Amino acid sequence: LGPQLTCSRSRPSAMSSSLLAVPILTGHGGCTNEAVTDLYKALLRDEQPLFTRTLSEPASGSAEDSGIKQLKQPGGFRRSHLHQQADQQGIPDAERPAEWSVPLVNLVRPRWKVLLYESALGIRLSEDGEALPPVAGECGVPQTVLAIWKGFVGSGITFLPGAFLQGGWLFSSVVLVVIAACNIVCIWLLLDCSARTGLTGFGEIAERAVGNVGKQAVHVSLVFSQFATNVAYMIFISQMAQSLGSSALLTSAQVIILVVVVLIPLCWVRSIHRLEFAILGADVLIVFGLGAAMWYACQDLFNRGPDPELMAFKPGTCGLFMGTAIFTFEGLPYILPIKSCMRQPELFWPLFLKNFVGIVVVFLIFGSVGYANYGPGVHAVVLLNLPPQDPIATAVRAAYMFALLLSSPFVFLSAARITELWVFGIVKPKGTKKWPKNAFRAAELFLFGAIAIFGGQYFEKFLAFTGAVCCAPIAFIYPALFHLVLCAESLGAKALDIFFVVLGVAAMVFVLWEVA
């Protein structure tokens, strides 16, 4: 950003405060960090200009005006300094990093476009149900890495220590690696389908392979998985609130109803871009919560050693682990949107493999360390095992609960647009069904709340059921089936596709049998 710290002790005018509407970060003595303020203002601006230029404002277009505008961008002086040094050393423009010519805000903003949940569902819809074009490729390697990690590492990782309890430490470790390997193969199958057909949407590939029935099946599975995640978040938030002492005032059901009431206006937001700062804050809080949970577990494990009652294999409940593990690897629907948003999509596969291996290692460490430390006493949500009287642990639980509350609209909105398309169709003229759609969204959230109230006591089974019914078809069955129809030519390729279709069906049946 550059050290642009200036002191501004004078009170800003009411006009400037109302127009900017951004938080001003101040240091000691009323010093305003204008670099950070510039970044906030730039992120708040949408793709289109907020105000039109008046007739009294001089037209800009000269090289001098362009240079001034570049300097005024966040990090402009830093980039200018780097280019000046490169000029002195005789480095041509073609050999300079692309980031030197891109404002910091442009390195941050594409991440949200990559991670739009509407793209993950294989179809981008406007608020009125019309299909939108795919997002153009504009992301480099840093944004792609962030997108891969954000797509796969979500709140599901906090369920892994409890899932290790259901499967046993040895069985869970081996099966987690096997499920990860199967994910890699099926992701490659899906990417091969995209390369052969030139299509970038999951639903489009399904329609090309097996017709409209396949497209609708993919959409139903994706929508149900998103909505099931919303239900899991509500149960998660309720349990965290109970651990913070809300039981003295509210029952678990009342907490869930309160969550629904808070989420309804948030889910009425018409544009996901307006909630960019909410998801940024949620990401920061989630990383903070996961890091703190791992710190406490490692500290206890170092001081006391592993729990003496650990089991290597639990055949009676190992299916619950399999369902939860499949649910945890929730990032496959993001693969096609992430790749299509890259400036150099040919770099995606090796980049993905390296990062996915790191993600699997993180999952293994988090699940095994949590189970080894807490043993049979580990909760379905490992954050509930943090010391109840520790102020930092209390702050971690509160922060994570708030993060899930902020994340819920992003999980909900894109899936809600699909269901609205099923119910209302494409709305003409635009905006005429706004309040019926709002009422429909509120009804959906109340339905999720009812499921959370009655399913909260069976949280482990709910996670496993979601992984079997919603996530297994997305992760294994659909990619293999579509590849079998569209791409497989050799006997070996066909055998591989059939194997993964059978594997996905077998995993569904086995998990459902143990859940029942």
C-alpha positions as CSV (number, residue, x, y, z in Angstrom):
1,L,0.0,0.0,0.0
2,G,2.9,2.4,0.6
3,P,3.5,4.5,3.7
4,Q,1.0,7.2,3.1
5,L,0.3,8.1,6.7
6,T,-0.8,11.7,7.2
7,C,-2.3,13.5,10.1
8,S,-5.8,15.0,9.7
9,R,-7.0,16.6,12.9
10,S,-9.6,18.7,11.2
11,R,-13.1,17.4,11.1
12,P,-14.2,16.2,7.6
13,S,-17.1,17.9,6.0
14,A,-20.6,16.3,6.2
15,M,-20.7,16.1,2.4
16,S,-17.4,14.1,2.2
17,S,-18.5,11.8,5.0
18,S,-21.9,11.0,3.4
19,L,-20.4,10.5,0.0
20,L,-17.5,8.2,1.0
21,A,-19.4,6.2,3.6
22,V,-16.2,4.2,4.4
23,P,-14.5,3.5,7.7
24,I,-11.5,5.7,8.4
25,L,-8.8,3.9,10.2
26,T,-6.9,6.2,12.5
27,G,-3.7,5.8,14.4
28,H,-2.3,7.7,17.4
29,G,-3.1,11.4,17.6
30,G,-5.9,11.2,15.0
31,C,-3.6,10.1,12.2
32,T,-5.5,8.8,9.2
33,N,-4.1,5.9,7.2
34,E,-5.1,7.1,3.8
35,A,-3.7,4.1,2.0
36,V,-6.1,1.8,3.8
37,T,-8.9,4.3,3.3
38,D,-8.2,4.3,-0.4
39,L,-8.4,0.5,-0.5
40,Y,-11.7,0.6,1.3
41,K,-13.1,3.2,-1.1
42,A,-12.0,1.3,-4.2
43,L,-13.5,-2.0,-3.0
44,L,-16.8,-0.3,-2.2
45,R,-17.0,1.1,-5.7
46,D,-18.8,-1.1,-8.1
47,E,-17.9,-1.9,-11.7
48,Q,-19.7,1.3,-12.8
49,P,-18.9,4.8,-11.6
50,L,-20.8,5.9,-8.6
51,F,-21.3,9.5,-9.9
52,T,-21.4,10.9,-13.4
53,R,-19.0,13.6,-14.3
54,T,-20.5,17.1,-14.3
55,L,-20.2,19.6,-17.1
56,S,-17.9,21.8,-15.0
57,E,-15.4,18.9,-14.4
58,P,-12.7,19.0,-17.1
59,A,-12.5,16.0,-19.4
60,S,-9.6,13.6,-18.7
61,G,-7.8,11.7,-21.3
62,S,-4.3,13.0,-21.5
63,A,-1.3,10.9,-20.5
64,E,-0.7,13.2,-17.5
65,D,-4.2,12.7,-16.2
66,S,-3.9,8.9,-16.7
67,G,-0.6,8.9,-14.8
68,I,-2.2,10.9,-11.9
69,K,-5.1,8.4,-11.8
70,Q,-2.7,5.5,-11.6
71,L,-0.8,7.1,-8.7
72,K,-4.1,7.7,-6.9
73,Q,-5.0,4.0,-7.0
74,P,-4.2,2.0,-3.8
75,G,-0.5,1.1,-4.0
76,G,0.1,3.5,-6.9
77,F,3.3,5.0,-5.6
78,R,4.7,1.6,-4.8
79,R,4.0,0.4,-8.4
80,S,5.4,3.6,-9.9
81,H,8.6,3.2,-7.8
82,L,9.0,-0.4,-9.0
83,H,8.6,0.7,-12.7
84,Q,11.2,3.5,-12.2
85,Q,13.7,1.0,-10.8
86,A,13.0,-1.4,-13.7
87,D,13.6,1.5,-16.2
88,Q,16.9,2.3,-14.6
89,Q,18.0,-1.4,-14.8
90,G,16.8,-1.6,-18.4
91,I,14.1,-4.3,-17.8
92,P,11.6,-4.2,-20.7
93,D,7.9,-4.0,-19.9
94,A,7.2,-7.5,-21.2
95,E,9.5,-9.0,-18.6
96,R,8.0,-7.2,-15.6
97,P,5.4,-8.9,-13.3
98,A,1.8,-8.2,-14.4
99,E,1.0,-7.3,-10.7
100,W,3.2,-4.2,-11.1
101,S,0.6,-2.7,-13.4
102,V,-2.5,-3.8,-11.6
103,P,-4.0,-2.0,-8.6
104,L,-4.2,-3.9,-5.4
105,V,-8.0,-3.8,-5.4
106,N,-8.0,-5.6,-8.8
107,L,-6.0,-8.4,-7.2
108,V,-8.6,-8.8,-4.4
109,R,-11.9,-8.3,-6.2
110,P,-11.6,-11.1,-8.8
111,R,-11.6,-13.6,-5.9
112,W,-15.2,-12.8,-5.2
113,K,-16.1,-13.4,-8.8
114,V,-14.4,-16.7,-8.8
115,L,-16.2,-17.8,-5.7
116,L,-19.7,-16.7,-6.6
117,Y,-21.8,-19.5,-5.4
118,E,-24.1,-19.0,-8.5
119,S,-21.2,-20.1,-10.7
120,A,-20.6,-23.1,-8.6
121,L,-24.2,-24.2,-9.3
122,G,-23.3,-24.4,-13.0
123,I,-25.7,-21.6,-14.0
124,R,-25.5,-17.8,-13.4
125,L,-28.9,-16.2,-13.1
126,S,-29.9,-12.6,-12.8
127,E,-32.4,-11.6,-10.1
128,D,-35.2,-12.0,-12.7
129,G,-34.1,-15.5,-13.7
130,E,-32.3,-14.7,-16.9
131,A,-29.0,-16.6,-17.7
132,L,-25.9,-14.5,-17.4
133,P,-22.7,-14.9,-19.4
134,P,-19.7,-16.7,-17.6
135,V,-17.2,-14.5,-15.8
136,A,-14.3,-13.6,-18.1
137,G,-10.8,-14.9,-17.2
138,E,-8.9,-12.3,-15.2
139,C,-7.4,-14.1,-12.3
140,G,-3.7,-14.9,-11.8
141,V,-2.1,-17.5,-9.7
142,P,-2.5,-15.8,-6.2
143,Q,-6.3,-15.4,-6.7
144,T,-6.6,-19.0,-8.0
145,V,-4.8,-20.4,-5.0
146,L,-7.0,-18.5,-2.7
147,A,-10.1,-19.7,-4.5
148,I,-9.0,-23.3,-4.4
149,W,-8.4,-23.2,-0.6
150,K,-11.6,-21.2,0.0
151,G,-13.6,-23.7,-2.1
152,F,-12.4,-26.8,-0.2
153,V,-11.6,-25.6,3.3
154,G,-14.8,-24.5,4.9
155,S,-16.6,-25.2,8.1
156,G,-16.7,-28.9,7.3
157,I,-13.1,-29.2,8.6
158,T,-14.3,-28.5,12.1
159,F,-16.4,-31.7,11.9
160,L,-13.4,-34.0,11.1
161,P,-12.2,-34.6,14.7
162,G,-15.7,-35.8,15.6
163,A,-15.9,-37.8,12.4
164,F,-12.5,-39.5,13.3
165,L,-14.3,-40.6,16.6
166,Q,-16.9,-42.4,14.5
167,G,-14.4,-44.2,12.2
168,G,-11.3,-44.6,14.4
169,W,-7.9,-42.9,13.8
170,L,-6.4,-45.5,11.5
171,F,-9.5,-46.2,9.4
172,S,-10.3,-42.5,9.1
173,S,-6.8,-41.5,8.1
174,V,-6.7,-44.1,5.3
175,V,-10.2,-43.5,4.0
176,L,-9.7,-39.7,4.0
177,V,-6.7,-40.1,1.7
178,V,-8.7,-42.6,-0.5
179,I,-11.6,-40.2,-0.8
180,A,-9.2,-37.4,-1.6
181,A,-7.6,-39.5,-4.4
182,C,-11.1,-40.3,-5.8
183,N,-11.9,-36.6,-5.8
184,I,-8.7,-35.9,-7.8
185,V,-9.6,-38.5,-10.4
186,C,-13.2,-37.3,-10.7
187,I,-12.2,-33.7,-10.9
188,W,-9.9,-34.6,-13.8
189,L,-12.8,-36.5,-15.5
190,L,-14.9,-33.4,-15.2
191,L,-12.2,-31.1,-16.6
192,D,-11.7,-33.5,-19.5
193,C,-15.5,-33.3,-20.2
194,S,-15.1,-29.5,-20.2
195,A,-12.1,-29.6,-22.5
196,R,-13.8,-32.0,-25.0
197,T,-17.0,-30.1,-25.2
198,G,-15.9,-26.5,-24.7
199,L,-18.5,-26.1,-21.9
200,T,-17.7,-24.5,-18.6
201,G,-20.8,-25.2,-16.6
202,F,-21.6,-28.4,-14.6
203,G,-25.2,-28.2,-15.8
204,E,-24.3,-27.6,-19.4
205,I,-22.0,-30.7,-19.4
206,A,-24.8,-32.7,-17.8
207,E,-27.3,-31.6,-20.5
208,R,-24.9,-32.5,-23.3
209,A,-24.3,-35.9,-21.8
210,V,-27.7,-37.2,-20.8
211,G,-30.1,-34.4,-21.7
212,N,-32.3,-32.1,-19.6
213,V,-32.9,-34.8,-17.0
214,G,-29.2,-34.9,-16.2
215,K,-29.1,-31.1,-16.0
216,Q,-32.0,-31.0,-13.6
217,A,-30.5,-33.8,-11.5
218,V,-27.2,-31.8,-11.2
219,H,-29.1,-28.6,-10.2
220,V,-31.2,-30.5,-7.6
221,S,-28.2,-32.1,-6.0
222,L,-26.3,-28.8,-5.9
223,V,-29.2,-26.8,-4.6
224,F,-30.0,-29.4,-1.9
225,S,-26.3,-29.5,-0.9
226,Q,-26.3,-25.7,-0.5
227,F,-29.5,-25.7,1.5
228,A,-28.3,-28.6,3.7
229,T,-25.2,-26.5,4.4
230,N,-27.5,-23.7,5.5
231,V,-29.2,-26.1,7.9
232,A,-25.9,-27.3,9.2
233,Y,-24.8,-23.7,9.8
234,M,-28.0,-23.1,11.9
235,I,-27.3,-26.1,14.0
236,F,-23.7,-25.1,14.4
237,I,-24.6,-21.6,15.4
238,S,-27.2,-22.9,17.9
239,Q,-24.6,-25.2,19.6
240,M,-22.0,-22.5,19.7
241,A,-24.5,-20.1,21.3
242,Q,-25.4,-22.7,23.9
243,S,-21.7,-23.1,24.7
244,L,-21.5,-19.3,25.3
245,G,-24.2,-19.4,27.9
246,S,-27.3,-18.6,25.8
247,S,-29.1,-21.5,27.4
248,A,-29.7,-19.3,30.5
249,L,-32.0,-17.1,28.4
250,L,-33.0,-19.1,25.2
251,T,-33.5,-22.7,24.3
252,S,-31.8,-24.2,21.3
253,A,-35.0,-23.9,19.2
254,Q,-35.4,-20.2,20.1
255,V,-31.8,-19.5,19.1
256,I,-32.4,-21.1,15.7
257,I,-35.6,-19.0,15.3
258,L,-33.6,-15.9,16.1
259,V,-31.0,-16.9,13.5
260,V,-33.7,-17.3,10.9
261,V,-35.1,-13.8,11.7
262,V,-31.6,-12.3,11.4
263,L,-30.9,-14.1,8.1
264,I,-34.2,-13.1,6.3
265,P,-33.2,-9.5,5.6
266,L,-29.7,-10.5,4.7
267,C,-31.0,-13.0,2.2
268,W,-33.2,-10.4,0.6
269,V,-30.1,-8.6,-0.7
270,R,-30.4,-8.6,-4.5
271,S,-26.6,-8.5,-5.3
272,I,-23.9,-10.7,-3.9
273,H,-21.3,-8.0,-4.6
274,R,-22.9,-5.8,-1.9
275,L,-21.8,-8.4,0.6
276,E,-18.2,-8.6,-0.4
277,F,-17.0,-7.2,2.9
278,A,-19.2,-9.6,4.8
279,I,-17.6,-12.6,3.3
280,L,-14.1,-11.1,3.7
281,G,-14.8,-10.7,7.4
282,A,-16.2,-14.2,7.6
283,D,-13.1,-15.7,6.0
284,V,-10.8,-13.9,8.4
285,L,-12.8,-15.0,11.4
286,I,-12.9,-18.6,10.1
287,V,-9.1,-18.7,9.7
288,F,-8.7,-17.2,13.2
289,G,-11.1,-19.9,14.7
290,L,-9.4,-22.8,12.9
291,G,-5.9,-21.6,13.9
292,A,-7.0,-21.1,17.5
293,A,-8.6,-24.6,17.7
294,M,-5.5,-26.2,16.4
295,W,-3.3,-24.2,18.8
296,Y,-5.3,-25.4,21.8
297,A,-5.3,-29.0,20.7
298,C,-1.6,-29.1,20.0
299,Q,-0.8,-27.4,23.3
300,D,-2.9,-29.9,25.2
301,L,-1.5,-32.9,23.2
302,F,2.1,-31.7,24.0
303,N,1.4,-31.3,27.7
304,R,-0.8,-34.4,28.3
305,G,-0.1,-36.8,25.4
306,P,-2.8,-38.5,23.4
307,D,-6.0,-39.8,25.0
308,P,-5.6,-43.4,26.2
309,E,-9.0,-44.5,24.8
310,L,-8.3,-43.9,21.1
311,M,-9.6,-46.6,18.8
312,A,-8.1,-47.5,15.4
313,F,-11.3,-48.7,13.8
314,K,-15.0,-48.6,14.8
315,P,-17.0,-50.8,12.4
316,G,-20.4,-49.9,13.9
317,T,-20.2,-46.2,13.0
318,C,-17.5,-45.9,10.3
319,G,-20.1,-45.1,7.7
320,L,-20.8,-41.8,9.5
321,F,-17.2,-40.9,9.0
322,M,-17.4,-41.6,5.3
323,G,-20.4,-39.4,4.8
324,T,-18.9,-36.6,6.8
325,A,-15.6,-36.9,4.9
326,I,-17.4,-36.7,1.5
327,F,-19.3,-33.7,2.8
328,T,-16.0,-32.0,3.9
329,F,-14.6,-32.2,0.3
330,E,-17.2,-29.7,-0.9
331,G,-15.1,-27.9,-3.5
332,L,-15.7,-29.9,-6.7
333,P,-18.5,-27.6,-8.0
334,Y,-16.1,-24.6,-7.8
335,I,-13.5,-26.3,-10.1
336,L,-14.9,-25.2,-13.5
337,P,-15.7,-21.6,-12.5
338,I,-12.2,-21.2,-11.0
339,K,-10.5,-22.5,-14.1
340,S,-12.6,-20.4,-16.4
341,C,-11.7,-17.3,-14.4
342,M,-7.9,-17.8,-14.9
343,R,-6.0,-15.7,-17.3
344,Q,-3.9,-18.8,-18.1
345,P,-6.2,-21.8,-17.6
346,E,-3.5,-24.2,-18.9
347,L,-1.7,-23.7,-15.5
348,F,-4.7,-24.8,-13.5
349,W,-4.2,-28.5,-13.2
350,P,-0.6,-28.6,-11.8
351,L,-1.5,-25.6,-9.5
352,F,-4.6,-27.5,-8.3
353,L,-2.7,-30.7,-7.6
354,K,-0.1,-29.0,-5.4
355,N,-2.7,-27.1,-3.4
356,F,-5.1,-30.0,-3.1
357,V,-2.3,-32.1,-1.6
358,G,-1.7,-29.4,1.0
359,I,-5.5,-29.2,1.7
360,V,-5.6,-33.0,2.3
361,V,-2.6,-32.7,4.7
362,V,-4.4,-30.0,6.6
363,F,-7.5,-32.1,6.9
364,L,-5.5,-35.1,8.2
365,I,-3.6,-33.0,10.7
366,F,-6.8,-31.3,12.0
367,G,-8.9,-34.4,12.3
368,S,-6.2,-36.6,13.8
369,V,-4.8,-34.1,16.3
370,G,-8.3,-33.1,17.4
371,Y,-9.3,-36.7,18.0
372,A,-6.0,-37.7,19.6
373,N,-6.3,-34.8,22.1
374,Y,-10.0,-35.1,23.1
375,G,-10.6,-38.8,22.5
376,P,-14.1,-40.1,23.1
377,G,-15.1,-36.7,24.5
378,V,-14.7,-34.9,21.2
379,H,-17.8,-33.0,20.0
380,A,-19.2,-33.1,16.5
381,V,-18.0,-29.5,16.3
382,V,-14.5,-29.5,17.8
383,L,-14.7,-25.8,18.8
384,L,-17.1,-26.9,21.5
385,N,-14.1,-28.6,23.1
386,L,-12.2,-25.4,23.7
387,P,-11.8,-24.4,27.4
388,P,-15.2,-23.0,28.5
389,Q,-13.7,-20.4,30.9
390,D,-10.8,-19.2,28.7
391,P,-11.5,-15.7,27.3
392,I,-9.6,-16.3,24.1
393,A,-11.5,-19.6,23.5
394,T,-14.8,-17.7,24.2
395,A,-13.8,-15.1,21.7
396,V,-13.0,-17.8,19.1
397,R,-16.4,-19.4,19.5
398,A,-18.2,-16.1,19.3
399,A,-16.1,-15.1,16.2
400,Y,-16.8,-18.3,14.4
401,M,-20.5,-18.2,15.2
402,F,-20.6,-14.7,13.7
403,A,-18.6,-15.8,10.7
404,L,-21.1,-18.6,9.9
405,L,-23.9,-16.0,10.2
406,L,-22.2,-13.8,7.6
407,S,-21.4,-16.7,5.3
408,S,-25.0,-18.1,5.3
409,P,-26.4,-15.6,2.7
410,F,-23.7,-16.5,0.2
411,V,-24.5,-20.2,0.5
412,F,-28.2,-19.4,0.2
413,L,-28.6,-16.8,-2.5
414,S,-27.4,-18.7,-5.6
415,A,-29.4,-21.8,-4.7
416,A,-32.5,-19.6,-3.9
417,R,-32.3,-18.1,-7.4
418,I,-32.5,-21.6,-8.9
419,T,-35.6,-22.5,-6.9
420,E,-37.1,-19.2,-7.8
421,L,-36.6,-20.0,-11.5
422,W,-38.4,-23.3,-10.9
423,V,-41.3,-21.5,-9.2
424,F,-41.6,-18.2,-10.9
425,G,-39.8,-18.7,-14.2
426,I,-38.1,-15.8,-16.0
427,V,-39.9,-12.6,-14.7
428,K,-41.1,-10.1,-17.3
429,P,-41.1,-7.2,-16.8
430,K,-38.1,-7.2,-14.5
431,G,-38.6,-6.6,-10.8
432,T,-42.4,-7.3,-10.7
433,K,-42.0,-10.4,-8.5
434,K,-39.7,-8.9,-5.9
435,W,-41.9,-9.3,-2.9
436,P,-43.3,-12.7,-3.8
437,K,-39.7,-13.9,-4.1
438,N,-38.8,-12.3,-0.8
439,A,-41.7,-14.2,0.8
440,F,-40.6,-17.4,-0.9
441,R,-37.0,-16.9,0.5
442,A,-38.4,-16.3,4.0
443,A,-40.5,-19.5,3.8
444,E,-37.4,-21.4,2.7
445,L,-35.4,-20.1,5.7
446,F,-38.2,-21.0,8.1
447,L,-38.2,-24.5,6.6
448,F,-34.5,-24.8,7.2
449,G,-35.0,-23.6,10.7
450,A,-37.6,-26.3,11.4
451,I,-35.3,-29.0,10.0
452,A,-32.4,-27.6,12.2
453,I,-34.6,-27.7,15.3
454,F,-35.7,-31.3,14.8
455,G,-32.4,-32.5,13.3
456,G,-30.0,-30.8,15.7
457,Q,-29.9,-33.7,18.1
458,Y,-28.8,-36.0,15.2
459,F,-26.2,-33.6,13.9
460,E,-23.6,-36.3,13.0
461,K,-26.2,-38.4,11.1
462,F,-27.4,-35.3,9.4
463,L,-23.9,-34.5,8.1
464,A,-23.4,-38.1,6.9
465,F,-26.8,-38.1,5.2
466,T,-26.0,-34.9,3.4
467,G,-22.7,-36.2,2.3
468,A,-24.2,-39.5,1.0
469,V,-27.3,-38.1,-0.7
470,C,-26.1,-34.7,-2.0
471,C,-22.3,-34.7,-2.2
472,A,-21.5,-38.3,-3.3
473,P,-23.4,-37.9,-6.6
474,I,-21.7,-34.5,-7.2
475,A,-18.2,-35.8,-6.3
476,F,-18.2,-39.3,-7.9
477,I,-21.3,-40.3,-9.9
478,Y,-22.0,-37.3,-12.1
479,P,-18.4,-36.7,-13.3
480,A,-17.8,-40.4,-14.1
481,L,-21.1,-40.8,-15.8
482,F,-20.7,-37.7,-18.0
483,H,-17.2,-38.7,-18.9
484,L,-18.4,-42.2,-19.8
485,V,-20.9,-40.8,-22.3
486,L,-18.9,-37.8,-23.7
487,C,-15.2,-38.8,-23.6
488,A,-14.4,-42.5,-22.8
489,E,-13.3,-44.3,-25.9
490,S,-10.9,-47.1,-24.8
491,L,-11.9,-50.0,-22.7
492,G,-9.8,-48.9,-19.8
493,A,-11.4,-45.4,-19.8
494,K,-14.8,-46.9,-19.8
495,A,-13.9,-49.3,-17.0
496,L,-12.6,-46.4,-14.9
497,D,-15.8,-44.4,-15.4
498,I,-18.0,-47.4,-14.5
499,F,-15.9,-48.1,-11.4
500,F,-16.4,-44.6,-10.0
501,V,-20.2,-44.7,-10.8
502,V,-20.5,-48.0,-8.9
503,L,-18.2,-46.6,-6.1
504,G,-20.4,-43.5,-5.7
505,V,-23.6,-45.6,-5.5
506,A,-22.0,-48.1,-3.1
507,A,-20.8,-45.2,-0.8
508,M,-24.4,-43.7,-0.8
509,V,-26.0,-47.1,0.1
510,F,-23.5,-47.9,2.8
511,V,-23.7,-44.5,4.5
512,L,-27.5,-44.4,4.4
513,W,-27.6,-48.0,5.8
514,E,-25.5,-46.9,8.8
515,V,-27.4,-43.6,9.3
516,A,-30.7,-45.5,9.4
